[in-house]
């Protein structure tokens, strides 16, 4: 989790969001992108669905407890698309970081 953003070390949240918007707009297959938070994801493969949960930290210079869930995506059995479920961090298409097609970003208050 200590890697720098692909667009540079110490990138501002505003610049990262602008870069994420550009990547989404120029890549039709890309549904979500975040260049600000540094983190990881978990992938759970079950009988009924496949679920990816993305976690990130806005600050990587020191050990801290600022990790948040920034997005969650699900592919349900028999479907060929990603869905975002209600009552989740990414409910009704909302995410907490980056840029997403056909959804909204909920500000985390982290900078």
Jmol script that loads the backbone (N, CA, C; Angstrom):
load data "model"
ATOM      1  N   UNK A   1       0.804  -1.187   0.000  1.00  0.00           N
ATOM      2  CA  UNK A   1       0.000   0.000   0.000  1.00  0.00           C
ATOM      3  C   UNK A   1       0.853   1.258   0.000  1.00  0.00           C
ATOM      4  N   UNK A   2       2.138   1.133  -0.079  1.00  0.00           N
ATOM      5  CA  UNK A   2       2.971   2.317   0.024  1.00  0.00           C
ATOM      6  C   UNK A   2       3.445   2.832  -1.322  1.00  0.00           C
ATOM      7  N   UNK A   3       2.878   2.350  -2.395  1.00  0.00           N
ATOM      8  CA  UNK A   3       3.285   2.829  -3.712  1.00  0.00           C
ATOM      9  C   UNK A   3       2.716   4.224  -3.966  1.00  0.00           C
ATOM     10  N   UNK A   4       3.431   4.981  -4.773  1.00  0.00           N
ATOM     11  CA  UNK A   4       2.941   6.303  -5.166  1.00  0.00           C
ATOM     12  C   UNK A   4       1.850   6.145  -6.218  1.00  0.00           C
ATOM     13  N   UNK A   5       1.063   7.181  -6.393  1.00  0.00           N
ATOM     14  CA  UNK A   5       0.045   7.187  -7.438  1.00  0.00           C
ATOM     15  C   UNK A   5       0.722   7.084  -8.797  1.00  0.00           C
ATOM     16  N   UNK A   6       0.087   6.452  -9.764  1.00  0.00           N
ATOM     17  CA  UNK A   6       0.671   6.378 -11.108  1.00  0.00           C
ATOM     18  C   UNK A   6       0.898   7.752 -11.743  1.00  0.00           C
ATOM     19  N   UNK A   7       0.226   8.780 -11.226  1.00  0.00           N
ATOM     20  CA  UNK A   7       0.433  10.119 -11.781  1.00  0.00           C
ATOM     21  C   UNK A   7       1.380  10.955 -10.933  1.00  0.00           C
ATOM     22  N   UNK A   8       2.054  10.324  -9.963  1.00  0.00           N
ATOM     23  CA  UNK A   8       3.095  11.017  -9.215  1.00  0.00           C
ATOM     24  C   UNK A   8       2.945  10.971  -7.710  1.00  0.00           C
ATOM     25  N   UNK A   9       4.054  11.204  -7.039  1.00  0.00           N
ATOM     26  CA  UNK A   9       4.104  11.260  -5.576  1.00  0.00           C
ATOM     27  C   UNK A   9       3.426  12.550  -5.106  1.00  0.00           C
ATOM     28  N   UNK A  10       2.751  12.512  -3.986  1.00  0.00           N
ATOM     29  CA  UNK A  10       2.115  13.686  -3.372  1.00  0.00           C
ATOM     30  C   UNK A  10       1.088  14.358  -4.285  1.00  0.00           C
ATOM     31  N   UNK A  11       0.386  13.597  -5.070  1.00  0.00           N
ATOM     32  CA  UNK A  11      -0.656  14.135  -5.942  1.00  0.00           C
ATOM     33  C   UNK A  11      -1.812  14.661  -5.082  1.00  0.00           C
ATOM     34  N   UNK A  12      -2.384  15.771  -5.483  1.00  0.00           N
ATOM     35  CA  UNK A  12      -3.533  16.306  -4.751  1.00  0.00           C
ATOM     36  C   UNK A  12      -4.784  15.515  -5.118  1.00  0.00           C
ATOM     37  N   UNK A  13      -5.766  15.565  -4.236  1.00  0.00           N
ATOM     38  CA  UNK A  13      -7.012  14.859  -4.502  1.00  0.00           C
ATOM     39  C   UNK A  13      -7.684  15.426  -5.755  1.00  0.00           C
ATOM     40  N   UNK A  14      -7.636  16.724  -5.923  1.00  0.00           N
ATOM     41  CA  UNK A  14      -8.226  17.367  -7.093  1.00  0.00           C
ATOM     42  C   UNK A  14      -7.573  16.896  -8.391  1.00  0.00           C
ATOM     43  N   UNK A  15      -6.234  16.847  -8.432  1.00  0.00           N
ATOM     44  CA  UNK A  15      -5.530  16.374  -9.630  1.00  0.00           C
ATOM     45  C   UNK A  15      -5.810  14.900  -9.895  1.00  0.00           C
ATOM     46  N   UNK A  16      -5.883  14.107  -8.822  1.00  0.00           N
ATOM     47  CA  UNK A  16      -6.173  12.677  -8.980  1.00  0.00           C
ATOM     48  C   UNK A  16      -7.576  12.472  -9.536  1.00  0.00           C
ATOM     49  N   UNK A  17      -8.542  13.248  -9.045  1.00  0.00           N
ATOM     50  CA  UNK A  17      -9.907  13.134  -9.543  1.00  0.00           C
ATOM     51  C   UNK A  17      -9.988  13.534 -11.015  1.00  0.00           C
ATOM     52  N   UNK A  18      -9.259  14.581 -11.395  1.00  0.00           N
ATOM     53  CA  UNK A  18      -9.235  15.002 -12.791  1.00  0.00           C
ATOM     54  C   UNK A  18      -8.623  13.897 -13.663  1.00  0.00           C
ATOM     55  N   UNK A  19      -7.548  13.264 -13.194  1.00  0.00           N
ATOM     56  CA  UNK A  19      -6.940  12.159 -13.934  1.00  0.00           C
ATOM     57  C   UNK A  19      -7.867  10.970 -14.048  1.00  0.00           C
ATOM     58  N   UNK A  20      -8.599  10.671 -12.978  1.00  0.00           N
ATOM     59  CA  UNK A  20      -9.557   9.569 -13.006  1.00  0.00           C
ATOM     60  C   UNK A  20     -10.679   9.835 -14.004  1.00  0.00           C
ATOM     61  N   UNK A  21     -11.182  11.066 -14.023  1.00  0.00           N
ATOM     62  CA  UNK A  21     -12.233  11.436 -14.987  1.00  0.00           C
ATOM     63  C   UNK A  21     -11.724  11.272 -16.422  1.00  0.00           C
ATOM     64  N   UNK A  22     -10.486  11.699 -16.668  1.00  0.00           N
ATOM     65  CA  UNK A  22      -9.917  11.577 -18.006  1.00  0.00           C
ATOM     66  C   UNK A  22      -9.799  10.109 -18.415  1.00  0.00           C
ATOM     67  N   UNK A  23      -9.311   9.257 -17.517  1.00  0.00           N
ATOM     68  CA  UNK A  23      -9.173   7.836 -17.824  1.00  0.00           C
ATOM     69  C   UNK A  23     -10.524   7.199 -18.137  1.00  0.00           C
ATOM     70  N   UNK A  24     -11.545   7.526 -17.358  1.00  0.00           N
ATOM     71  CA  UNK A  24     -12.894   6.994 -17.597  1.00  0.00           C
ATOM     72  C   UNK A  24     -13.419   7.457 -18.951  1.00  0.00           C
ATOM     73  N   UNK A  25     -13.199   8.735 -19.271  1.00  0.00           N
ATOM     74  CA  UNK A  25     -13.748   9.280 -20.520  1.00  0.00           C
ATOM     75  C   UNK A  25     -13.040   8.758 -21.765  1.00  0.00           C
ATOM     76  N   UNK A  26     -11.793   8.341 -21.654  1.00  0.00           N
ATOM     77  CA  UNK A  26     -11.043   7.893 -22.834  1.00  0.00           C
ATOM     78  C   UNK A  26     -10.951   6.373 -22.955  1.00  0.00           C
ATOM     79  N   UNK A  27     -11.515   5.652 -21.999  1.00  0.00           N
ATOM     80  CA  UNK A  27     -11.486   4.183 -22.029  1.00  0.00           C
ATOM     81  C   UNK A  27     -12.904   3.653 -21.850  1.00  0.00           C
ATOM     82  N   UNK A  28     -13.617   3.365 -22.940  1.00  0.00           N
ATOM     83  CA  UNK A  28     -15.021   2.959 -22.842  1.00  0.00           C
ATOM     84  C   UNK A  28     -15.250   1.711 -21.988  1.00  0.00           C
ATOM     85  N   UNK A  29     -14.274   0.831 -21.903  1.00  0.00           N
ATOM     86  CA  UNK A  29     -14.452  -0.392 -21.117  1.00  0.00           C
ATOM     87  C   UNK A  29     -14.224  -0.176 -19.615  1.00  0.00           C
ATOM     88  N   UNK A  30     -13.627   0.931 -19.239  1.00  0.00           N
ATOM     89  CA  UNK A  30     -13.304   1.214 -17.840  1.00  0.00           C
ATOM     90  C   UNK A  30     -14.528   1.791 -17.135  1.00  0.00           C
ATOM     91  N   UNK A  31     -14.978   1.149 -16.070  1.00  0.00           N
ATOM     92  CA  UNK A  31     -16.168   1.587 -15.351  1.00  0.00           C
ATOM     93  C   UNK A  31     -15.828   2.422 -14.118  1.00  0.00           C
ATOM     94  N   UNK A  32     -14.671   2.200 -13.510  1.00  0.00           N
ATOM     95  CA  UNK A  32     -14.288   2.915 -12.287  1.00  0.00           C
ATOM     96  C   UNK A  32     -12.783   3.054 -12.255  1.00  0.00           C
ATOM     97  N   UNK A  33     -12.322   4.178 -11.739  1.00  0.00           N
ATOM     98  CA  UNK A  33     -10.887   4.423 -11.627  1.00  0.00           C
ATOM     99  C   UNK A  33     -10.641   5.344 -10.446  1.00  0.00           C
ATOM    100  N   UNK A  34      -9.601   5.062  -9.664  1.00  0.00           N
ATOM    101  CA  UNK A  34      -9.211   5.944  -8.569  1.00  0.00           C
ATOM    102  C   UNK A  34      -7.696   6.103  -8.583  1.00  0.00           C
ATOM    103  N   UNK A  35      -7.225   7.323  -8.677  1.00  0.00           N
ATOM    104  CA  UNK A  35      -5.788   7.604  -8.690  1.00  0.00           C
ATOM    105  C   UNK A  35      -5.296   8.229  -7.394  1.00  0.00           C
ATOM    106  N   UNK A  36      -6.182   8.427  -6.436  1.00  0.00           N
ATOM    107  CA  UNK A  36      -5.781   9.116  -5.204  1.00  0.00           C
ATOM    108  C   UNK A  36      -5.429   8.145  -4.078  1.00  0.00           C
ATOM    109  N   UNK A  37      -6.356   7.276  -3.733  1.00  0.00           N
ATOM    110  CA  UNK A  37      -6.144   6.369  -2.606  1.00  0.00           C
ATOM    111  C   UNK A  37      -5.157   5.276  -2.969  1.00  0.00           C
ATOM    112  N   UNK A  38      -4.328   4.879  -2.043  1.00  0.00           N
ATOM    113  CA  UNK A  38      -3.392   3.784  -2.218  1.00  0.00           C
ATOM    114  C   UNK A  38      -3.941   2.626  -1.402  1.00  0.00           C
ATOM    115  N   UNK A  39      -4.040   1.466  -1.973  1.00  0.00           N
ATOM    116  CA  UNK A  39      -4.643   0.390  -1.215  1.00  0.00           C
ATOM    117  C   UNK A  39      -4.619  -0.956  -1.881  1.00  0.00           C
ATOM    118  N   UNK A  40      -5.674  -1.700  -1.655  1.00  0.00           N
ATOM    119  CA  UNK A  40      -5.749  -3.084  -2.101  1.00  0.00           C
ATOM    120  C   UNK A  40      -7.207  -3.459  -2.275  1.00  0.00           C
ATOM    121  N   UNK A  41      -7.446  -4.630  -2.814  1.00  0.00           N
ATOM    122  CA  UNK A  41      -8.807  -5.131  -2.894  1.00  0.00           C
ATOM    123  C   UNK A  41      -8.841  -6.587  -2.459  1.00  0.00           C
ATOM    124  N   UNK A  42     -10.025  -6.995  -2.044  1.00  0.00           N
ATOM    125  CA  UNK A  42     -10.269  -8.401  -1.748  1.00  0.00           C
ATOM    126  C   UNK A  42     -11.228  -8.925  -2.799  1.00  0.00           C
ATOM    127  N   UNK A  43     -11.056 -10.172  -3.160  1.00  0.00           N
ATOM    128  CA  UNK A  43     -11.915 -10.808  -4.154  1.00  0.00           C
ATOM    129  C   UNK A  43     -12.496 -12.063  -3.525  1.00  0.00           C
ATOM    130  N   UNK A  44     -13.803 -12.098  -3.431  1.00  0.00           N
ATOM    131  CA  UNK A  44     -14.501 -13.246  -2.858  1.00  0.00           C
ATOM    132  C   UNK A  44     -15.279 -13.936  -3.967  1.00  0.00           C
ATOM    133  N   UNK A  45     -14.954 -15.184  -4.215  1.00  0.00           N
ATOM    134  CA  UNK A  45     -15.627 -15.955  -5.258  1.00  0.00           C
ATOM    135  C   UNK A  45     -16.538 -16.959  -4.582  1.00  0.00           C
ATOM    136  N   UNK A  46     -17.834 -16.794  -4.791  1.00  0.00           N
ATOM    137  CA  UNK A  46     -18.816 -17.673  -4.170  1.00  0.00           C
ATOM    138  C   UNK A  46     -19.647 -18.394  -5.215  1.00  0.00           C
ATOM    139  N   UNK A  47     -20.610 -19.169  -4.753  1.00  0.00           N
ATOM    140  CA  UNK A  47     -21.484 -19.898  -5.671  1.00  0.00           C
ATOM    141  C   UNK A  47     -22.475 -18.970  -6.366  1.00  0.00           C
ATOM    142  N   UNK A  48     -22.903 -17.902  -5.679  1.00  0.00           N
ATOM    143  CA  UNK A  48     -23.931 -17.018  -6.213  1.00  0.00           C
ATOM    144  C   UNK A  48     -23.387 -15.731  -6.828  1.00  0.00           C
ATOM    145  N   UNK A  49     -22.146 -15.366  -6.481  1.00  0.00           N
ATOM    146  CA  UNK A  49     -21.598 -14.126  -7.012  1.00  0.00           C
ATOM    147  C   UNK A  49     -20.086 -14.054  -6.823  1.00  0.00           C
ATOM    148  N   UNK A  50     -19.501 -13.064  -7.464  1.00  0.00           N
ATOM    149  CA  UNK A  50     -18.102 -12.702  -7.275  1.00  0.00           C
ATOM    150  C   UNK A  50     -18.118 -11.264  -6.796  1.00  0.00           C
ATOM    151  N   UNK A  51     -17.414 -10.997  -5.683  1.00  0.00           N
ATOM    152  CA  UNK A  51     -17.471  -9.679  -5.047  1.00  0.00           C
ATOM    153  C   UNK A  51     -16.050  -9.139  -4.872  1.00  0.00           C
ATOM    154  N   UNK A  52     -15.841  -7.900  -5.339  1.00  0.00           N
ATOM    155  CA  UNK A  52     -14.557  -7.226  -5.147  1.00  0.00           C
ATOM    156  C   UNK A  52     -14.790  -6.015  -4.256  1.00  0.00           C
ATOM    157  N   UNK A  53     -14.034  -5.918  -3.164  1.00  0.00           N
ATOM    158  CA  UNK A  53     -14.104  -4.775  -2.261  1.00  0.00           C
ATOM    159  C   UNK A  53     -12.759  -4.067  -2.299  1.00  0.00           C
ATOM    160  N   UNK A  54     -12.796  -2.756  -2.548  1.00  0.00           N
ATOM    161  CA  UNK A  54     -11.580  -1.957  -2.662  1.00  0.00           C
ATOM    162  C   UNK A  54     -11.411  -1.096  -1.416  1.00  0.00           C
ATOM    163  N   UNK A  55     -10.214  -1.131  -0.842  1.00  0.00           N
ATOM    164  CA  UNK A  55      -9.893  -0.367   0.355  1.00  0.00           C
ATOM    165  C   UNK A  55      -8.733   0.565   0.039  1.00  0.00           C
ATOM    166  N   UNK A  56      -8.729   1.741   0.646  1.00  0.00           N
ATOM    167  CA  UNK A  56      -7.656   2.681   0.353  1.00  0.00           C
ATOM    168  C   UNK A  56      -7.298   3.542   1.541  1.00  0.00           C
ATOM    169  N   UNK A  57      -6.122   4.124   1.430  1.00  0.00           N
ATOM    170  CA  UNK A  57      -5.614   5.044   2.449  1.00  0.00           C
ATOM    171  C   UNK A  57      -5.168   6.324   1.742  1.00  0.00           C
ATOM    172  N   UNK A  58      -5.604   7.475   2.239  1.00  0.00           N
ATOM    173  CA  UNK A  58      -5.194   8.716   1.605  1.00  0.00           C
ATOM    174  C   UNK A  58      -3.768   9.122   1.963  1.00  0.00           C
ATOM    175  N   UNK A  59      -3.227   8.557   3.019  1.00  0.00           N
ATOM    176  CA  UNK A  59      -1.907   8.969   3.483  1.00  0.00           C
ATOM    177  C   UNK A  59      -1.041   7.740   3.720  1.00  0.00           C
ATOM    178  N   UNK A  60       0.096   7.660   3.035  1.00  0.00           N
ATOM    179  CA  UNK A  60       0.919   6.450   3.121  1.00  0.00           C
ATOM    180  C   UNK A  60       2.294   6.700   3.724  1.00  0.00           C
ATOM    181  N   UNK A  61       2.555   7.925   4.183  1.00  0.00           N
ATOM    182  CA  UNK A  61       3.890   8.245   4.692  1.00  0.00           C
ATOM    183  C   UNK A  61       4.159   7.667   6.075  1.00  0.00           C
ATOM    184  N   UNK A  62       3.095   7.380   6.820  1.00  0.00           N
ATOM    185  CA  UNK A  62       3.269   6.795   8.147  1.00  0.00           C
ATOM    186  C   UNK A  62       2.167   5.780   8.389  1.00  0.00           C
ATOM    187  N   UNK A  63       2.409   4.885   9.314  1.00  0.00           N
ATOM    188  CA  UNK A  63       1.408   3.902   9.697  1.00  0.00           C
ATOM    189  C   UNK A  63       0.241   4.617  10.350  1.00  0.00           C
ATOM    190  N   UNK A  64      -0.971   4.336   9.881  1.00  0.00           N
ATOM    191  CA  UNK A  64      -2.141   5.003  10.450  1.00  0.00           C
ATOM    192  C   UNK A  64      -3.377   4.136  10.229  1.00  0.00           C
ATOM    193  N   UNK A  65      -4.456   4.510  10.853  1.00  0.00           N
ATOM    194  CA  UNK A  65      -5.704   3.752  10.758  1.00  0.00           C
ATOM    195  C   UNK A  65      -6.741   4.422   9.882  1.00  0.00           C
ATOM    196  N   UNK A  66      -6.312   5.101   8.834  1.00  0.00           N
ATOM    197  CA  UNK A  66      -7.228   5.858   7.985  1.00  0.00           C
ATOM    198  C   UNK A  66      -7.811   5.059   6.825  1.00  0.00           C
ATOM    199  N   UNK A  67      -7.648   3.751   6.832  1.00  0.00           N
ATOM    200  CA  UNK A  67      -8.158   2.916   5.743  1.00  0.00           C
ATOM    201  C   UNK A  67      -9.680   2.999   5.667  1.00  0.00           C
ATOM    202  N   UNK A  68     -10.198   3.130   4.442  1.00  0.00           N
ATOM    203  CA  UNK A  68     -11.641   3.147   4.232  1.00  0.00           C
ATOM    204  C   UNK A  68     -11.985   2.238   3.051  1.00  0.00           C
ATOM    205  N   UNK A  69     -13.224   1.756   3.033  1.00  0.00           N
ATOM    206  CA  UNK A  69     -13.697   1.027   1.858  1.00  0.00           C
ATOM    207  C   UNK A  69     -14.134   2.084   0.850  1.00  0.00           C
ATOM    208  N   UNK A  70     -13.547   2.045  -0.352  1.00  0.00           N
ATOM    209  CA  UNK A  70     -13.870   3.074  -1.332  1.00  0.00           C
ATOM    210  C   UNK A  70     -14.821   2.600  -2.426  1.00  0.00           C
ATOM    211  N   UNK A  71     -14.903   1.309  -2.637  1.00  0.00           N
ATOM    212  CA  UNK A  71     -15.832   0.813  -3.655  1.00  0.00           C
ATOM    213  C   UNK A  71     -16.057  -0.680  -3.469  1.00  0.00           C
ATOM    214  N   UNK A  72     -17.192  -1.130  -3.971  1.00  0.00           N
ATOM    215  CA  UNK A  72     -17.510  -2.557  -3.958  1.00  0.00           C
ATOM    216  C   UNK A  72     -18.306  -2.876  -5.212  1.00  0.00           C
ATOM    217  N   UNK A  73     -17.931  -3.957  -5.856  1.00  0.00           N
ATOM    218  CA  UNK A  73     -18.605  -4.361  -7.086  1.00  0.00           C
ATOM    219  C   UNK A  73     -18.921  -5.849  -7.011  1.00  0.00           C
ATOM    220  N   UNK A  74     -20.046  -6.228  -7.616  1.00  0.00           N
ATOM    221  CA  UNK A  74     -20.524  -7.603  -7.563  1.00  0.00           C
ATOM    222  C   UNK A  74     -20.909  -8.054  -8.970  1.00  0.00           C
ATOM    223  N   UNK A  75     -20.545  -9.278  -9.301  1.00  0.00           N
ATOM    224  CA  UNK A  75     -21.066  -9.919 -10.503  1.00  0.00           C
ATOM    225  C   UNK A  75     -21.878 -11.115 -10.017  1.00  0.00           C
ATOM    226  N   UNK A  76     -23.174 -11.067 -10.283  1.00  0.00           N
ATOM    227  CA  UNK A  76     -24.065 -12.123  -9.810  1.00  0.00           C
ATOM    228  C   UNK A  76     -24.094 -13.282 -10.791  1.00  0.00           C
ATOM    229  N   UNK A  77     -24.369 -14.468 -10.258  1.00  0.00           N
ATOM    230  CA  UNK A  77     -24.437 -15.676 -11.072  1.00  0.00           C
ATOM    231  C   UNK A  77     -25.401 -15.470 -12.241  1.00  0.00           C
ATOM    232  N   UNK A  78     -24.949 -15.850 -13.434  1.00  0.00           N
ATOM    233  CA  UNK A  78     -25.777 -15.763 -14.621  1.00  0.00           C
ATOM    234  C   UNK A  78     -25.799 -14.396 -15.288  1.00  0.00           C
ATOM    235  N   UNK A  79     -25.098 -13.419 -14.716  1.00  0.00           N
ATOM    236  CA  UNK A  79     -25.069 -12.088 -15.311  1.00  0.00           C
ATOM    237  C   UNK A  79     -23.692 -11.813 -15.899  1.00  0.00           C
ATOM    238  N   UNK A  80     -23.651 -10.959 -16.887  1.00  0.00           N
ATOM    239  CA  UNK A  80     -22.374 -10.631 -17.510  1.00  0.00           C
ATOM    240  C   UNK A  80     -22.025  -9.155 -17.300  1.00  0.00           C
ATOM    241  N   UNK A  81     -22.420  -8.616 -16.149  1.00  0.00           N
ATOM    242  CA  UNK A  81     -22.136  -7.216 -15.855  1.00  0.00           C
ATOM    243  C   UNK A  81     -21.890  -7.034 -14.355  1.00  0.00           C
ATOM    244  N   UNK A  82     -21.252  -5.940 -14.056  1.00  0.00           N
ATOM    245  CA  UNK A  82     -20.994  -5.577 -12.661  1.00  0.00           C
ATOM    246  C   UNK A  82     -22.223  -4.875 -12.119  1.00  0.00           C
ATOM    247  N   UNK A  83     -22.591  -5.185 -10.880  1.00  0.00           N
ATOM    248  CA  UNK A  83     -23.694  -4.473 -10.240  1.00  0.00           C
ATOM    249  C   UNK A  83     -23.193  -3.875  -8.928  1.00  0.00           C
ATOM    250  N   UNK A  84     -23.929  -2.881  -8.458  1.00  0.00           N
ATOM    251  CA  UNK A  84     -23.612  -2.248  -7.181  1.00  0.00           C
ATOM    252  C   UNK A  84     -24.875  -2.343  -6.341  1.00  0.00           C
ATOM    253  N   UNK A  85     -24.787  -3.063  -5.232  1.00  0.00           N
ATOM    254  CA  UNK A  85     -25.968  -3.385  -4.448  1.00  0.00           C
ATOM    255  C   UNK A  85     -26.341  -2.298  -3.450  1.00  0.00           C
ATOM    256  N   UNK A  86     -27.639  -2.243  -3.149  1.00  0.00           N
ATOM    257  CA  UNK A  86     -28.136  -1.336  -2.133  1.00  0.00           C
ATOM    258  C   UNK A  86     -27.628  -1.786  -0.755  1.00  0.00           C
ATOM    259  N   UNK A  87     -27.533  -0.851   0.179  1.00  0.00           N
ATOM    260  CA  UNK A  87     -27.103  -1.093   1.559  1.00  0.00           C
ATOM    261  C   UNK A  87     -25.637  -1.513   1.634  1.00  0.00           C
ATOM    262  N   UNK A  88     -24.832  -1.082   0.706  1.00  0.00           N
ATOM    263  CA  UNK A  88     -23.396  -1.342   0.711  1.00  0.00           C
ATOM    264  C   UNK A  88     -22.676  -0.007   0.588  1.00  0.00           C
ATOM    265  N   UNK A  89     -21.381   0.004   0.767  1.00  0.00           N
ATOM    266  CA  UNK A  89     -20.617   1.236   0.581  1.00  0.00           C
ATOM    267  C   UNK A  89     -20.852   1.795  -0.805  1.00  0.00           C
ATOM    268  N   UNK A  90     -20.930   0.938  -1.793  1.00  0.00           N
ATOM    269  CA  UNK A  90     -21.141   1.388  -3.168  1.00  0.00           C
ATOM    270  C   UNK A  90     -22.616   1.263  -3.556  1.00  0.00           C
ATOM    271  N   UNK A  91     -23.518   1.526  -2.613  1.00  0.00           N
ATOM    272  CA  UNK A  91     -24.941   1.354  -2.878  1.00  0.00           C
ATOM    273  C   UNK A  91     -25.440   2.281  -3.974  1.00  0.00           C
ATOM    274  N   UNK A  92     -26.390   1.804  -4.740  1.00  0.00           N
ATOM    275  CA  UNK A  92     -27.063   2.566  -5.791  1.00  0.00           C
ATOM    276  C   UNK A  92     -26.086   3.273  -6.719  1.00  0.00           C
ATOM    277  N   UNK A  93     -24.944   2.673  -6.959  1.00  0.00           N
ATOM    278  CA  UNK A  93     -23.974   3.246  -7.880  1.00  0.00           C
ATOM    279  C   UNK A  93     -22.989   4.203  -7.246  1.00  0.00           C
ATOM    280  N   UNK A  94     -23.102   4.485  -5.953  1.00  0.00           N
ATOM    281  CA  UNK A  94     -22.198   5.437  -5.310  1.00  0.00           C
ATOM    282  C   UNK A  94     -20.896   4.755  -4.894  1.00  0.00           C
ATOM    283  N   UNK A  95     -19.822   5.505  -4.956  1.00  0.00           N
ATOM    284  CA  UNK A  95     -18.527   5.042  -4.476  1.00  0.00           C
ATOM    285  C   UNK A  95     -17.930   6.145  -3.597  1.00  0.00           C
ATOM    286  N   UNK A  96     -16.810   5.871  -2.932  1.00  0.00           N
ATOM    287  CA  UNK A  96     -16.217   6.860  -2.034  1.00  0.00           C
ATOM    288  C   UNK A  96     -14.889   7.408  -2.531  1.00  0.00           C
ATOM    289  N   UNK A  97     -14.491   7.090  -3.721  1.00  0.00           N
ATOM    290  CA  UNK A  97     -13.246   7.620  -4.245  1.00  0.00           C
ATOM    291  C   UNK A  97     -13.127   7.397  -5.737  1.00  0.00           C
ATOM    292  N   UNK A  98     -12.463   8.316  -6.422  1.00  0.00           N
ATOM    293  CA  UNK A  98     -12.225   8.168  -7.849  1.00  0.00           C
ATOM    294  C   UNK A  98     -13.353   8.702  -8.693  1.00  0.00           C
ATOM    295  N   UNK A  99     -13.557   8.049  -9.817  1.00  0.00           N
ATOM    296  CA  UNK A  99     -14.584   8.431 -10.793  1.00  0.00           C
ATOM    297  C   UNK A  99     -15.256   7.160 -11.279  1.00  0.00           C
ATOM    298  N   UNK A 100     -16.566   7.229 -11.514  1.00  0.00           N
ATOM    299  CA  UNK A 100     -17.317   6.057 -11.949  1.00  0.00           C
ATOM    300  C   UNK A 100     -18.305   6.445 -13.037  1.00  0.00           C
ATOM    301  N   UNK A 101     -18.535   5.533 -13.975  1.00  0.00           N
ATOM    302  CA  UNK A 101     -19.573   5.732 -14.986  1.00  0.00           C
ATOM    303  C   UNK A 101     -20.909   5.386 -14.348  1.00  0.00           C
ATOM    304  N   UNK A 102     -21.908   6.153 -14.668  1.00  0.00           N
ATOM    305  CA  UNK A 102     -23.276   5.866 -14.224  1.00  0.00           C
ATOM    306  C   UNK A 102     -23.375   5.669 -12.730  1.00  0.00           C
ATOM    307  N   UNK A 103     -22.807   6.570 -11.979  1.00  0.00           N
ATOM    308  CA  UNK A 103     -22.877   6.513 -10.535  1.00  0.00           C
ATOM    309  C   UNK A 103     -22.435   7.831  -9.941  1.00  0.00           C
ATOM    310  N   UNK A 104     -22.375   7.891  -8.633  1.00  0.00           N
ATOM    311  CA  UNK A 104     -21.968   9.099  -7.945  1.00  0.00           C
ATOM    312  C   UNK A 104     -20.830   8.800  -6.988  1.00  0.00           C
ATOM    313  N   UNK A 105     -20.067   9.832  -6.674  1.00  0.00           N
ATOM    314  CA  UNK A 105     -18.985   9.729  -5.706  1.00  0.00           C
ATOM    315  C   UNK A 105     -19.429  10.415  -4.432  1.00  0.00           C
ATOM    316  N   UNK A 106     -19.369   9.707  -3.321  1.00  0.00           N
ATOM    317  CA  UNK A 106     -19.687  10.266  -2.021  1.00  0.00           C
ATOM    318  C   UNK A 106     -18.389  10.752  -1.402  1.00  0.00           C
ATOM    319  N   UNK A 107     -18.284  12.029  -1.094  1.00  0.00           N
ATOM    320  CA  UNK A 107     -17.053  12.595  -0.552  1.00  0.00           C
ATOM    321  C   UNK A 107     -16.736  11.971   0.797  1.00  0.00           C
ATOM    322  N   UNK A 108     -15.503  11.505   0.952  1.00  0.00           N
ATOM    323  CA  UNK A 108     -15.080  10.871   2.197  1.00  0.00           C
ATOM    324  C   UNK A 108     -14.615  11.880   3.221  1.00  0.00           C
ATOM    325  N   UNK A 109     -14.389  13.117   2.796  1.00  0.00           N
ATOM    326  CA  UNK A 109     -13.871  14.120   3.714  1.00  0.00           C
ATOM    327  C   UNK A 109     -12.372  14.005   3.912  1.00  0.00           C
ATOM    328  N   UNK A 110     -11.736  12.991   3.332  1.00  0.00           N
ATOM    329  CA  UNK A 110     -10.289  12.815   3.445  1.00  0.00           C
ATOM    330  C   UNK A 110      -9.603  13.632   2.373  1.00  0.00           C
ATOM    331  N   UNK A 111      -8.449  14.192   2.711  1.00  0.00           N
ATOM    332  CA  UNK A 111      -7.714  14.952   1.704  1.00  0.00           C
ATOM    333  C   UNK A 111      -6.280  14.517   1.638  1.00  0.00           C
TER     334      UNK A 111
END
end "model"
wireframe off; spacefill off
backbone 0.3
color backbone group
